[in-house]
Amino acid sequence: MAERRRRLAVGVLVASLLGLVLLVGPHAEPDETDDPRRSSFLSGPQGSRALYLTLETLDLPVERQLTPWQADAPGGGLVVLAPSRPPTQDQVEALLEWIRTGSTLLLATAPGTDPLSRELGLSVTSTAPDHLGPLERVRWEGVEASPEPHPWTDGVDAVPGFRYLYREGDPAPDPDATGEARNHAEISRHPAPADRQALLRGPEGRPALLTFRLGAGRVVAWSDAAPLENRRLREGAAALLFARAAMEAAEADASEPRPGALRFDEYHHGYREEGGLAVAIRDFALQTGVGRWLLQVAVAVLALLLLAGHRLGEPVRRTDGRRRSPLEHVEALAGAYRKADARHTARTLLLAGMNRRLGRRAEGGPDRGLPGDPEHSEAAHRMHNEWKRGDEADLVALSSAIDDYVAEVRGWNPKT
């Protein structure tokens, strides 16, 4: 039964690890239909691969950034489309410093409050009517935004698909408010630059596309990434507006030997340069529900194996030193008695030990106490002959004869 339980536990462990490898290993082309990330790697409805290819077709130097934002990064432009993973405060500060040195940020603000929107003073509000239910809000297609006079909007018609618009001129709500009002309260502590200019406006004049200076650099901010998605890029002039802003960002570094590249931020969509099997397994096991479940199963099975005391493999054998035989110990002890000139003491101790083992008491001295009939016992004969040699006796031979005699007596004496 114990062997069966052990095999079952090992089988469950192996199956769990195999499932983990299969889930993070190479797969067929994934279904991008439901992937909500605005990544330039994704060709699904909500991806931005079409925008990336459009800029590439216009011979703009486009790249993908797979590392965190750095203040000393090369100049040019950075495209940040509604990050799937909010950046850290340190990364935001590095990005703002990079912009102030003369670079351009092309941003599509994500709903809610993230450190980047907060530092730029940008806050969005939904365009969905209040009477819509939760499911209808998810399906809401957004509103159109009309262009304002600007070189980038020349020849541009209304751009559809804005589900969020920037707040402008709203009083800061109660700091104790919750939800969207609380987000705006937090952002209102970082007011947007006074020189910001709206290039697109939605209903009630709320901005949909803003541009403003930040130090020596510039920020071009879209209130929603939906008009830039693959599924909507053909519907309006969003691609044209974005391309004109990107061209200006590339020309800003025209004095350099190589114009600054326009980099799409993929790091905050989960694409990392330090990838590999180990990183993939770590991210899967710690950041997905299935991965955490498999990790817990593997830990539980390992704990059961440890508690059951089963070994996963052959035990390591100890390499003990060579053990001495009893005869070697006797020879060593006899040598010690010889060197100490204590043969008589040794003979007396051997006789006392023999009598004790046989359960008898020697009477009249050690010589007379020697038992056994030499004529009827070969062991007794050897013992008597060696004993008669006195202090010249071979202690090893005497000890051996005594052991044989005791074994012989115990073999026939019913009391032993």
C-alpha positions in Angstrom: 0.0 0.0 0.0 2.8 2.4 0.9 4.5 1.7 -2.5 1.3 2.4 -4.3 0.8 5.7 -2.6 4.4 6.7 -3.4 3.9 5.9 -7.0 0.7 7.8 -7.1 2.3 10.9 -5.5 5.2 10.8 -7.9 2.8 10.4 -10.9 0.8 13.5 -9.8 4.0 15.5 -9.4 5.3 14.5 -12.8 1.9 15.3 -14.4 1.8 18.7 -12.8 5.3 19.6 -14.0 4.5 18.3 -17.5 1.3 20.4 -17.6 3.3 23.5 -16.6 5.9 22.9 -19.4 3.1 22.4 -21.9 1.3 25.5 -20.9 4.4 27.8 -21.2 6.1 25.9 -24.0 5.8 26.7 -27.8 2.2 26.8 -29.1 0.5 27.4 -32.3 -0.3 31.0 -33.2 -2.5 32.3 -30.4 -6.0 33.6 -30.9 -5.7 37.4 -30.5 -9.4 38.1 -30.8 -9.9 38.7 -27.1 -6.5 40.1 -26.3 -7.2 43.7 -25.0 -3.6 44.9 -25.2 -2.8 47.7 -27.6 0.4 46.1 -28.6 2.1 46.6 -32.0 2.8 42.8 -31.9 -0.9 42.0 -32.0 -3.0 41.9 -35.2 -6.3 41.3 -33.4 -9.1 43.9 -33.2 -7.7 45.8 -30.2 -4.0 45.5 -31.2 -2.0 48.3 -32.9 0.0 46.4 -35.5 -1.8 48.2 -38.3 -0.6 51.6 -36.9 3.0 50.3 -36.6 3.0 49.0 -40.2 1.5 52.3 -41.4 4.3 54.3 -39.9 6.8 51.7 -41.3 5.3 52.1 -44.8 5.9 55.9 -44.5 9.6 55.2 -44.0 9.6 56.4 -40.4 12.3 54.7 -38.2 10.0 52.7 -36.0 11.2 50.2 -33.3 9.8 48.3 -30.4 11.0 49.0 -26.9 11.3 45.9 -24.6 13.0 47.6 -21.7 11.9 50.0 -18.9 11.9 53.8 -19.6 15.3 55.5 -19.0 16.1 59.1 -18.6 19.3 58.8 -20.8 17.6 56.9 -23.6 18.3 58.1 -27.2 16.1 61.0 -28.4 13.2 60.7 -30.7 9.6 59.6 -29.9 8.0 57.1 -27.6 4.5 55.7 -28.3 2.7 54.6 -25.2 -0.7 53.1 -26.0 -2.8 52.6 -22.8 -0.3 50.5 -20.9 -1.6 47.1 -19.8 0.7 47.2 -16.7 1.0 50.6 -15.0 4.5 52.0 -14.9 6.3 52.5 -11.6 6.8 56.0 -10.2 10.6 55.8 -10.8 9.9 54.9 -14.5 7.5 57.8 -14.8 10.1 60.2 -13.4 12.7 58.9 -15.8 10.3 59.3 -18.8 9.4 62.9 -17.9 13.1 63.7 -17.6 13.7 62.2 -21.0 10.8 64.3 -22.5 12.2 67.5 -21.0 15.5 67.0 -22.8 13.8 67.4 -26.2 12.0 64.2 -27.0 8.3 63.5 -27.8 5.8 61.3 -26.1 2.8 60.1 -28.1 0.4 58.8 -25.4 -3.0 57.2 -25.4 -4.3 57.5 -21.9 -5.6 54.4 -20.1 -8.9 54.7 -18.2 -8.4 55.2 -14.5 -5.4 56.8 -12.7 -1.9 55.7 -13.4 1.3 57.5 -12.3 2.0 58.9 -15.8 -1.4 60.4 -16.3 -1.3 61.8 -12.7 2.0 63.5 -13.3 0.8 65.0 -16.6 -2.4 66.2 -15.1 -4.6 64.2 -17.5 -7.9 62.8 -16.4 -10.6 61.1 -18.6 -14.3 60.7 -18.3 -16.6 58.2 -20.0 -18.7 59.4 -23.0 -21.3 56.7 -22.4 -24.8 58.0 -21.4 -25.8 57.5 -17.8 -28.8 55.5 -18.7 -26.7 52.6 -20.2 -26.4 49.4 -18.2 -23.0 47.7 -17.5 -23.2 45.4 -20.5 -24.3 48.3 -22.8 -21.3 50.4 -21.5 -18.9 47.6 -22.5 -20.4 47.6 -26.0 -20.4 51.4 -26.3 -18.8 52.5 -29.5 -17.9 56.0 -28.4 -18.5 59.5 -30.0 -16.9 61.5 -32.8 -14.4 64.2 -32.2 -14.1 67.2 -34.5 -10.8 68.8 -35.5 -9.5 72.2 -34.3 -7.4 74.4 -36.6 -3.8 73.1 -36.6 -1.4 72.0 -39.3 -1.8 68.4 -38.2 -5.6 68.5 -38.7 -5.5 70.0 -42.2 -8.0 68.0 -44.3 -9.1 65.8 -41.4 -12.7 65.0 -40.9 -14.3 63.9 -37.6 -12.6 61.0 -35.9 -15.0 58.4 -34.4 -14.6 55.9 -31.6 -13.8 58.0 -28.5 -15.2 56.3 -25.4 -13.3 58.6 -23.1 -12.6 62.3 -23.3 -10.3 64.6 -21.3 -11.7 66.7 -18.5 -11.3 70.4 -19.0 -12.3 73.3 -16.7 -14.1 71.0 -14.2 -13.8 72.0 -10.6 -11.9 69.5 -8.4 -14.5 67.2 -6.7 -14.6 66.2 -3.1 -11.4 64.3 -2.1 -13.6 61.9 -0.2 -15.4 60.9 -3.4 -14.9 57.5 -4.9 -14.5 56.0 -8.4 -14.0 58.3 -11.3 -14.4 61.5 -9.2 -11.7 60.3 -6.8 -9.3 59.7 -9.8 -9.9 63.2 -11.0 -9.3 64.6 -7.5 -5.9 62.9 -7.4 -5.0 64.2 -10.9 -6.2 67.7 -10.1 -3.3 68.1 -7.7 -1.0 68.0 -10.8 -2.6 70.5 -13.2 -1.9 70.2 -16.9 0.4 72.8 -18.6 -1.3 76.1 -19.4 -0.2 76.0 -23.0 -1.9 72.7 -23.9 -3.8 72.9 -27.2 -6.8 70.7 -28.2 -6.6 69.3 -31.7 -9.8 67.3 -31.5 -12.9 68.0 -29.4 -15.8 65.8 -28.6 -19.4 66.8 -27.5 -19.6 69.7 -25.1 -16.1 70.8 -26.2 -14.2 68.2 -24.2 -10.7 67.5 -25.6 -10.0 64.2 -27.3 -6.5 65.0 -28.5 -4.1 67.4 -26.7 -0.6 68.6 -27.4 1.6 70.7 -25.0 5.2 71.4 -24.3 7.1 69.8 -21.4 10.5 71.4 -21.0 12.3 71.2 -24.4 10.1 68.3 -25.4 6.4 67.7 -26.3 3.5 65.5 -25.3 0.8 64.4 -27.8 -2.0 62.8 -25.7 -5.1 60.9 -27.0 -7.9 60.5 -24.5 -8.6 57.0 -25.8 -6.6 54.4 -27.7 -9.7 52.9 -29.4 -9.4 55.1 -32.6 -5.9 53.8 -33.1 -6.9 50.1 -32.8 -6.6 47.8 -35.8 -10.4 47.5 -36.2 -10.9 51.3 -36.3 -7.9 52.6 -38.1 -9.6 52.7 -41.5 -12.7 54.4 -40.2 -11.3 57.9 -39.7 -8.3 60.1 -39.9 -6.7 58.9 -36.7 -3.8 57.3 -38.6 -3.1 60.5 -40.5 -3.1 62.6 -37.3 -0.8 60.2 -35.6 1.6 60.0 -38.6 1.9 63.7 -38.8 2.8 64.0 -35.0 5.2 61.1 -35.4 6.9 62.7 -38.4 7.5 65.9 -36.4 8.9 63.8 -33.5 11.4 62.2 -35.9 12.3 65.5 -37.5 13.0 67.0 -34.1 16.3 65.1 -34.1 17.1 65.8 -37.8 20.4 67.4 -36.8 21.6 64.0 -35.6 23.4 61.6 -38.0 20.4 59.3 -37.6 17.0 60.7 -36.8 15.5 59.6 -33.5 13.6 56.4 -33.8 9.9 56.2 -32.9 9.7 53.4 -30.3 6.5 51.6 -29.4 6.5 50.8 -25.7 6.0 47.0 -25.5 7.6 46.6 -22.1 4.3 47.7 -20.3 2.3 45.3 -22.5 4.2 42.3 -21.0 6.9 41.9 -23.7 10.3 41.8 -22.0 13.8 41.7 -23.4 15.0 39.4 -20.6 12.7 36.7 -21.8 13.4 33.0 -22.0 12.0 29.7 -20.6 12.9 30.5 -17.0 11.3 34.0 -17.2 8.2 32.6 -19.0 7.7 29.9 -16.3 8.2 32.5 -13.5 5.7 34.9 -15.0 3.2 32.2 -15.8 3.4 30.6 -12.4 3.1 33.9 -10.5 0.9 36.1 -12.7 -1.8 33.7 -14.1 -4.6 31.8 -12.3 -3.8 28.5 -13.9 -0.1 29.0 -13.2 -0.7 29.7 -9.5 -3.0 26.7 -9.3 -0.4 24.4 -10.8 2.3 25.8 -8.6 0.2 25.1 -5.5 -0.4 21.5 -6.6 3.3 21.0 -7.2 4.2 22.4 -3.7 1.5 20.3 -2.1 2.7 17.1 -3.7 6.3 17.8 -2.7 5.2 18.5 0.8 3.3 15.1 0.9 6.4 13.3 -0.4 8.6 15.0 2.3 6.1 14.2 5.0 5.8 10.5 3.9 9.6 10.2 4.0 9.9 8.8 0.5 13.1 9.2 -1.4 13.2 10.5 -5.0 16.0 8.2 -6.1 18.5 5.8 -4.6 20.0 6.7 -1.2 23.6 7.9 -1.0 25.6 5.1 0.6 28.0 6.0 3.4 31.6 5.2 2.8 32.7 4.1 6.3 36.3 3.3 7.0 37.6 -0.3 7.1 36.5 -2.0 10.3 39.0 -4.1 12.3 38.4 -7.8 12.9 38.1 -9.1 16.5 41.4 -10.9 16.0 43.2 -7.6 15.2 41.8 -6.1 18.4 43.1 -9.1 20.4 46.5 -8.9 18.8 46.7 -5.2 19.5 45.7 -5.8 23.2 48.2 -8.6 23.6 50.9 -6.5 22.2 50.1 -3.8 24.7 50.4 -6.3 27.6 53.7 -7.6 26.3 55.2 -4.2 26.0 54.0 -3.4 29.6 55.5 -6.7 30.9 52.1 -7.7 32.2 51.7 -11.2 30.8 50.8 -12.6 34.2 48.1 -10.0 34.6 46.8 -10.8 31.1 46.7 -14.6 31.8 44.8 -14.0 35.1 42.2 -11.8 33.4 41.7 -14.3 30.6 41.1 -17.1 33.2 38.7 -14.9 35.2 36.8 -14.0 32.1 36.5 -17.6 31.1 35.2 -18.7 34.6 32.7 -15.8 34.5 31.4 -16.8 31.0 31.0 -20.4 32.3 29.3 -19.4 35.5 31.9 -21.0 37.8 34.4 -19.9 40.5 38.1 -21.0 40.4 39.3 -22.5 43.7 42.9 -22.8 45.0 44.5 -20.3 42.6 44.5 -19.7 38.9 46.5 -22.8 37.9 44.3 -25.2 39.7 41.2 -23.3 38.5 41.8 -24.2 34.9 38.9 -26.4 33.8 38.6 -29.0 31.1 40.0 -32.4 30.4 42.9 -32.2 28.0 42.5 -35.9 27.0 38.9 -35.6 25.8 38.8 -32.0 24.4 41.1 -30.6 21.7 40.3 -27.0 22.7 41.0 -27.9 26.4 44.3 -29.6 25.3 45.5 -26.4 23.5 44.4 -24.2 26.4 46.3 -26.3 29.0 49.4 -26.6 26.9 49.5 -22.8 26.3 48.7 -22.1 30.0 51.7 -24.3 31.2 54.1 -22.0 29.3 53.5 -19.4 32.0 54.5 -15.9 31.2 56.0 -17.1 27.9 52.5 -18.2 26.7 51.2 -16.7 23.4 48.3 -14.5 24.7 46.6 -14.6 21.3 46.8 -18.4 21.1 45.6 -18.7 24.7 42.7 -16.4 24.1 41.7 -18.3 21.0 41.8 -21.6 22.8 39.7 -20.2 25.7 37.1 -19.0 23.2 36.9 -22.4 21.5 36.6 -24.2 24.8 33.8 -21.9 26.0 32.0 -22.4 22.7 32.5 -26.2 23.1 31.1 -26.3 26.7 28.1 -24.2 25.8 27.4 -26.5 23.0 26.6 -29.5 25.2 25.8 -28.0 28.6 22.0 -27.6 28.9 22.3 -24.8 31.5 24.0 -22.4 29.0 
